[in-house]
Amino acid sequence: MTTQVSFQIAPASRMANVSYAIRDLAVVADQVAKQGHKILYLNIGDPCTYDFQTPPHMIEAATKAMRDGFNGYGDSLGEHSAVEAIRARAERRGFQGIRGVMVGFGSGEVIDHCLTALINPGDNVLTPCPDYPLYGAVLGKISAEPNPYFLTEENGWQPDLDDIAARINSRTKAILLINPNNPTGAIYSKETLEGIAELARRNNLLILADEIYDSLVLDEEQKHISIAALAPDVPVITFNGLSKAYLVPGWRIGWAVATGPEGALDDYLEAVYKLLRARLSAPHPFMYAIAPALNGPQDHLIEVRNKLRRRRDITAEWAARTPRVSLTAPHGAFYAFPKLDIPEDDKVFVTELVQQKYVLCVHGSGFGQRPGTHHMRIVYLPPEDVLRQAYDRISEFMAERYRD
Ligand SMILES: Cc1ncc(COP(=O)(O)O)c(C=O)c1O
């Protein structure tokens, strides 16, 4: 006879610190979709969901690697050809003093290991607010103390350097910046980057620079500058990957490049490498698409940026003509973070928006925002007709709701 027990498996208490707003709201959308409604998804930064196609030569390189038998584990830090291509690209973008290259399951995995190897419980990393929620989730998992600094909407969403300076304390280990930014679409100025580098110098801090959108700069007058190129004397870990600009988020290929003064990063990098060795390797055959992607034709990027520019403009035009919506124009990536002049919580707003008009965006509070402000994050990857339909529905929702 089997014993009847009622199992109760409790999660670790640190999991109370972990949330991921982007996927959380998708659960609400799933319920709405199950009722038979067709949802317009403006919530996930996956270009392959829309009309963007992976460059064929990358597919050829990955499938050739499979046919050639690269189906076992690969090198833990990254296959030689991949590491060399990443290093060469970084050098073309002005990086000097490269101390290490690490390839992982998307940049997300490398970010996780780089934070885990850095932080003791109670330490903190200065993280932007608003922020891409992966960072908060990983920092929560490793029991870091939250230490957000504000991005300033009135100043093109540039980081508030005084706010960063005021928040540095004895447990601060690093400053994180996301440039081009998710969720605001901002590109950081040279002055901002110089200011951040100077704070790192004065306070002996590591800089973590997430540059996964560095090829998706939409306006000619805006130039992306890598902080690693600007401040070769400061230890910097720069994250990047194939997911966004090379249109293969499902291949899970990302990397980090470590730069800085000789010797400064040795012990730390060895700790990161230990974690990378423990998980064996990134997806092996897909690593063989890194060199063809970075060194091969870049023509697809012209089309991607042209499409995104038009979609960004449609988004900005809608925001400009819609009462209660104001948008600091995004210049890079494929996100907009308009401010909402609404009385209720923005999570209530986006939840009822998907329930009533079947348009899915993510609430600003899921990314963090200045107290008392409300926003929503829009992913403007969908084709123009879908975007226009979505914006008409949001306008209709707001007109019915606020009657002004
Ligand atoms: C700023 C930022 N960093 C990192 C990632 C993770 O990308 P991946 O793990 O696919 O390289 C994303 C994904 O949306 C992102 O927006």
The ligand as a Gaussian input file, in Angstrom:
#p B3LYP/6-31G(d) Opt

LIG

0 1
 C       19.398000      45.104000     -21.880000
 C       19.356000      43.632000     -22.110000
 N       20.381000      42.877000     -21.717000
 C       20.393000      41.553000     -21.888000
 C       19.330000      40.900000     -22.475000
 C       19.381000      39.401000     -22.591000
 O       19.653000      39.008000     -23.888000
 P       20.225000      37.573000     -24.267000
 O       20.278000      36.762000     -23.009000
 O       19.258000      37.026000     -25.253000
 O       21.578000      37.826000     -24.837000
 C       18.225000      41.641000     -22.921000
 C       17.055000      40.973000     -23.519000
 O       16.022000      41.556000     -23.755000
 C       18.241000      43.040000     -22.728000
 O       17.223000      43.819000     -23.118000

